[in-house]
Amino acid sequence: MAYNYENFDAYVADGTEAREFAAFPDHLHAGAAAPDASLTRLEDGGTARLSERWQQRMVVLEFGSYT
């Protein structure tokens, strides 16, 4: 399945993307500090706090589409 670049480029070029993104003022932006949260560990299903994990090693949070 091909990505819809033609429509996406028009969506960005006409400013729709910026207007829609601006409608969420409390939205996290790239580089912003993440709020603390309870996370589910994939290896055993247990829980861990985000604040505990980032103290031990780097943490990358990915939300939405990563293309």
Backbone bond lengths (Angstrom), bond angles and torsions (degrees), N, CA, C in turn:
res aa  C-N    CA-C-N  psi(-1)  N-CA   C-N-CA  omega(-1)  CA-C   N-CA-C  phi
1 M - - - 1.444 - - 1.529 108.81 -
2 A 1.294 116.99 128.05 1.461 122.11 -178.73 1.525 110.73 -85.19
3 Y 1.315 115.56 145.32 1.456 120.74 177.16 1.521 108.93 -74.98
4 N 1.303 117.60 147.59 1.459 123.43 -175.12 1.528 111.20 -86.41
5 Y 1.327 117.57 62.93 1.458 121.83 -175.65 1.524 113.08 -61.94
6 E 1.317 117.62 -39.68 1.461 120.63 -176.81 1.530 110.83 -58.55
7 N 1.313 117.61 -48.22 1.467 120.37 179.50 1.517 111.33 -71.68
8 F 1.329 118.21 -36.47 1.463 120.69 179.64 1.519 110.49 -64.06
9 D 1.322 117.47 -43.65 1.465 120.80 179.36 1.527 111.17 -60.36
10 A 1.337 117.73 -40.96 1.466 121.48 178.40 1.525 110.16 -66.26
11 Y 1.320 117.11 -38.73 1.465 123.26 178.92 1.528 110.63 -60.89
12 V 1.317 116.49 -40.36 1.464 120.96 178.72 1.523 110.03 -74.79
13 A 1.317 117.60 -44.66 1.465 122.10 -175.45 1.528 113.02 -63.02
14 D 1.333 117.93 -36.57 1.469 118.74 -176.82 1.526 113.65 -84.86
15 G 1.338 117.52 1.05 1.458 121.24 175.55 1.518 115.16 89.39
16 T 1.327 117.58 -1.83 1.468 120.24 -179.46 1.513 111.00 -59.99
17 E 1.322 117.36 -42.64 1.458 121.10 -178.99 1.530 110.68 -58.67
18 A 1.318 117.58 -47.47 1.464 121.76 -178.19 1.524 111.24 -63.70
19 R 1.334 117.46 -40.76 1.473 120.38 179.58 1.525 110.84 -66.07
20 E 1.317 117.25 -43.38 1.458 120.28 -179.87 1.526 110.99 -66.78
21 F 1.320 118.04 -41.10 1.454 121.70 179.59 1.524 110.91 -65.31
22 A 1.330 117.51 -38.43 1.460 122.48 -179.26 1.532 111.96 -67.73
23 A 1.321 117.29 -17.99 1.467 120.85 179.96 1.529 111.74 -70.98
24 F 1.314 118.09 -8.64 1.458 123.07 179.44 1.524 109.88 -116.63
25 P 1.349 118.05 76.75 1.465 120.00 -174.20 1.524 114.22 -64.26
26 D 1.322 117.90 -24.53 1.458 120.55 -179.98 1.523 112.46 -92.43
27 H 1.302 116.03 6.57 1.456 122.60 -178.49 1.529 109.91 -67.71
28 L 1.319 117.04 139.37 1.465 119.96 175.75 1.520 110.01 -71.02
29 H 1.294 115.80 140.24 1.460 121.56 177.89 1.523 109.05 -112.83
30 A 1.311 116.62 160.20 1.463 121.37 178.90 1.521 109.67 -53.49
31 G 1.323 116.15 130.12 1.449 121.71 179.04 1.518 114.20 90.04
32 A 1.344 117.83 -10.01 1.465 120.79 -179.98 1.530 109.79 -76.06
33 A 1.317 115.84 151.15 1.465 120.27 177.25 1.526 109.58 -69.94
34 A 1.310 115.86 133.87 1.466 120.83 179.03 1.525 109.61 -80.83
35 P 1.330 117.25 145.09 1.458 119.11 174.45 1.528 109.46 -70.07
36 D 1.319 116.68 154.26 1.464 119.84 177.92 1.534 108.39 -67.02
37 A 1.301 116.42 145.38 1.461 121.10 -178.16 1.518 109.63 -153.22
38 S 1.309 115.64 160.32 1.456 122.11 173.84 1.517 107.88 -90.20
39 L 1.325 116.51 128.92 1.460 122.01 -176.47 1.521 110.31 -115.17
40 T 1.320 116.47 150.40 1.463 121.79 174.90 1.521 108.49 -96.78
41 R 1.326 117.10 124.88 1.456 121.66 177.96 1.528 109.28 -75.51
42 L 1.317 117.06 130.13 1.462 121.28 -179.47 1.521 111.97 -69.73
43 E 1.331 117.12 -32.98 1.464 119.73 -174.74 1.525 113.89 -68.92
44 D 1.363 117.69 -32.65 1.469 118.15 -176.90 1.526 114.41 -138.54
45 G 1.325 117.96 1.16 1.453 121.03 178.74 1.518 114.30 78.31
46 G 1.330 117.54 -0.68 1.462 121.19 178.15 1.520 110.90 -73.22
47 T 1.309 116.45 -179.63 1.460 120.30 179.61 1.520 111.27 -115.94
48 A 1.312 114.99 155.90 1.461 122.91 176.12 1.520 107.27 -148.43
49 R 1.311 116.84 152.82 1.464 121.25 176.17 1.526 108.68 -88.03
50 L 1.316 115.69 140.72 1.460 120.58 177.05 1.526 110.26 -56.95
51 S 1.324 117.03 -41.40 1.460 120.96 -179.04 1.529 112.00 -62.07
52 E 1.333 117.54 -30.26 1.466 120.91 177.19 1.526 110.71 -74.06
53 R 1.331 116.38 -40.50 1.463 120.37 -176.63 1.523 111.93 -66.87
54 W 1.349 117.56 -43.47 1.465 117.81 -175.87 1.519 111.66 -70.98
55 Q 1.321 118.57 -19.33 1.457 120.10 175.98 1.528 111.18 -74.61
56 Q 1.330 117.19 -23.56 1.453 122.18 -178.70 1.526 112.88 -90.24
57 R 1.339 116.53 -31.62 1.469 121.30 -176.92 1.518 109.65 -166.04
58 M 1.313 116.48 171.89 1.468 120.59 177.00 1.523 109.23 -66.00
59 V 1.323 116.09 144.88 1.458 121.88 179.11 1.524 108.16 -126.48
60 V 1.318 116.83 132.85 1.450 122.49 175.68 1.516 107.72 -116.74
61 L 1.325 116.57 123.96 1.456 121.55 176.55 1.525 107.89 -107.15
62 E 1.309 116.20 127.51 1.459 121.04 -179.82 1.512 107.87 -119.27
63 F 1.331 116.11 121.19 1.453 122.62 179.38 1.514 108.63 -115.92
64 G 1.295 116.86 135.69 1.456 119.81 175.01 1.503 112.31 78.90
65 S 1.304 115.34 -148.76 1.451 122.81 -173.79 1.527 110.45 -84.89
66 Y 1.295 117.04 136.19 1.460 123.23 175.25 1.510 106.41 -120.82
67 T 1.338 116.39 97.58 1.473 120.18 -176.97 1.500 111.48 -124.41
